[in-house]
């Protein structure tokens, strides 16, 4: 089959790889009908995530048609259309039993190695380095899905791929980021970063009762979509950004701030910031720092943005002094699949609003560069690997 594979920083290739096979009774094989390039894939593309190997298959936002099932999978049948969560979860361990699916204790074969670095194992992830199990990803014609009796959700008749694909990651991720803000009716939420996750966080904040959302970015196309979603917008590069946040909230500050940027955020350092990340183990928490400063005393900072290693400096003095709460973590996707699917079915949200590019698998390498460089108005790329 054909797949998009990693061969080093800035080097994604479309090439032939082995077809997936059933390895466990709880496996399924799907024929991928749609997949997408995620912002966190760009961290791999940029060489910021250790543990990638030449030939690793990329991608973790995937859906398709079931074509083969292990003997232990009784909830699916051949021909079902399913969306696959990016988190691989067993459904049986103590974390899964508490609906903390991204913290699954069993699904990551590299869990012992991971525990040496972060203290405990967490769930395996599709297409995201040997630290998370080196599972082949879904930017391919076919995908093996472990624990298929726990993860995938069947797609109701009448819904298109584009309406449901983002249940695999960015819609639940944005929703969990907003849910972590513990939003009360009438409150104000600020969102740093209006990429796909930030845009879903904006939509979700309104769904959860926010009266106002202040969206902060500098890319015109992203800011336009944020305004279409009902947010007020500010430019991240404005030297008076913090002052404007205070002024627009009548001196009170946002009740919660969502940081949807992560490890590759930019301050004033430009190229030196990139070198800082590549040549040291230190990541760039500039957006996180701004989020901490922007949040009102006693408020909540929600962090769906991806970090891999240490991130300094961060204004911990401000964080402690203002008595803030920080909530973060990989998304517990399986927890959100049914309620968010219900929102789509009821017409309360159409997740396809942010798709700007639709391509075949062979165009994937160029699309990675276009997405990274924010060229051609690119906000979200959907790939159709089988035509």
KANORVEN-V135771 format. One record per residue. N is the residue number from 1. RES is the residue in one letter. BURIAL is 1 if it has 24 or more other C-alpha atoms within 12 Angstrom, else 0. Layout:
N RES BURIAL
N RES BURIAL
//
This chain:
1 X 1
2 X 1
3 X 1
4 X 1
5 X 1
6 X 1
7 X 0
8 X 1
9 X 1
10 X 1
11 X 1
12 X 1
13 X 1
14 X 1
15 X 1
16 X 0
17 X 0
18 X 0
19 X 0
20 X 1
21 X 0
22 X 1
23 X 0
24 X 0
25 X 0
26 X 1
27 X 1
28 X 1
29 X 1
30 X 1
31 X 1
32 X 1
33 X 1
34 X 1
35 X 1
36 X 1
37 X 1
38 X 1
39 X 1
40 X 1
41 X 1
42 X 1
43 X 1
44 X 1
45 X 1
46 X 1
47 X 1
48 X 1
49 X 1
50 X 0
51 X 1
52 X 1
53 X 1
54 X 0
55 X 1
56 X 1
57 X 1
58 X 1
59 X 1
60 X 1
61 X 1
62 X 1
63 X 1
64 X 1
65 X 1
66 X 1
67 X 1
68 X 1
69 X 1
70 X 1
71 X 0
72 X 0
73 X 1
74 X 0
75 X 0
76 X 1
77 X 1
78 X 0
79 X 0
80 X 1
81 X 1
82 X 1
83 X 1
84 X 1
85 X 1
86 X 1
87 X 1
88 X 1
89 X 1
90 X 1
91 X 1
92 X 0
93 X 0
94 X 0
95 X 1
96 X 1
97 X 0
98 X 0
99 X 0
100 X 1
101 X 1
102 X 1
103 X 1
104 X 1
105 X 1
106 X 1
107 X 1
108 X 1
109 X 1
110 X 1
111 X 1
112 X 0
113 X 0
114 X 1
115 X 0
116 X 0
117 X 0
118 X 0
119 X 0
120 X 0
121 X 1
122 X 1
123 X 1
124 X 1
125 X 1
126 X 1
127 X 1
128 X 1
129 X 1
130 X 1
131 X 1
132 X 1
133 X 1
134 X 1
135 X 1
136 X 1
137 X 1
138 X 1
139 X 1
140 X 1
141 X 1
142 X 1
143 X 1
144 X 1
145 X 1
146 X 1
147 X 1
148 X 1
149 X 1
150 X 1
151 X 1
152 X 1
153 X 1
154 X 1
155 X 1
156 X 0
157 X 0
158 X 0
159 X 0
160 X 0
161 X 1
162 X 1
163 X 1
164 X 1
165 X 1
166 X 1
167 X 1
168 X 1
169 X 1
170 X 1
171 X 1
172 X 1
173 X 1
174 X 1
175 X 1
176 X 1
177 X 1
178 X 1
179 X 1
180 X 1
181 X 1
182 X 1
183 X 1
184 X 0
185 X 0
186 X 0
187 X 1
188 X 1
189 X 1
190 X 1
191 X 1
192 X 1
193 X 1
194 X 1
195 X 1
196 X 1
197 X 1
198 X 1
199 X 1
200 X 1
201 X 1
202 X 1
203 X 1
204 X 1
205 X 1
206 X 1
207 X 1
208 X 1
209 X 0
210 X 1
211 X 1
212 X 1
213 X 1
214 X 1
215 X 1
216 X 1
217 X 1
218 X 1
219 X 1
220 X 1
221 X 1
222 X 1
223 X 1
224 X 1
225 X 1
226 X 1
227 X 1
228 X 0
229 X 1
230 X 1
231 X 1
232 X 1
233 X 1
234 X 1
235 X 1
236 X 1
237 X 0
238 X 0
239 X 0
240 X 0
241 X 1
242 X 1
243 X 0
244 X 1
245 X 1
246 X 0
247 X 0
248 X 0
249 X 1
250 X 0
251 X 0
252 X 0
253 X 1
254 X 1
255 X 1
256 X 1
257 X 1
258 X 1
259 X 1
260 X 1
261 X 1
262 X 1
263 X 1
264 X 1
265 X 1
266 X 1
267 X 0
268 X 0
269 X 0
270 X 0
271 X 0
272 X 0
273 X 0
274 X 1
275 X 0
276 X 0
277 X 1
278 X 0
279 X 0
280 X 0
281 X 0
282 X 1
283 X 1
284 X 1
285 X 1
286 X 1
287 X 1
288 X 1
289 X 1
290 X 1
291 X 1
292 X 1
293 X 1
294 X 1
295 X 1
296 X 1
297 X 1
298 X 1
299 X 1
300 X 1
301 X 1
302 X 1
303 X 1
304 X 1
305 X 1
306 X 1
307 X 1
308 X 1
309 X 0
310 X 0
311 X 1
312 X 0
313 X 0
314 X 0
315 X 0
316 X 0
317 X 0
318 X 0
319 X 1
320 X 0
321 X 0
322 X 0
323 X 0
324 X 1
325 X 1
326 X 1
327 X 1
328 X 1
329 X 1
330 X 1
331 X 1
332 X 1
333 X 1
334 X 1
335 X 1
336 X 1
337 X 1
338 X 1
339 X 0
340 X 1
341 X 1
342 X 0
343 X 1
344 X 1
345 X 0
346 X 0
347 X 0
348 X 0
349 X 1
350 X 1
351 X 1
352 X 1
353 X 1
354 X 1
355 X 1
356 X 1
357 X 1
358 X 1
359 X 1
360 X 1
361 X 1
362 X 1
363 X 1
364 X 1
365 X 1
366 X 1
367 X 1
368 X 1
369 X 1
370 X 0
371 X 1
372 X 1
373 X 0
374 X 1
375 X 0
376 X 0
377 X 1
378 X 1
379 X 1
380 X 1
381 X 1
382 X 1
383 X 1
384 X 1
385 X 1
386 X 0
387 X 0
//
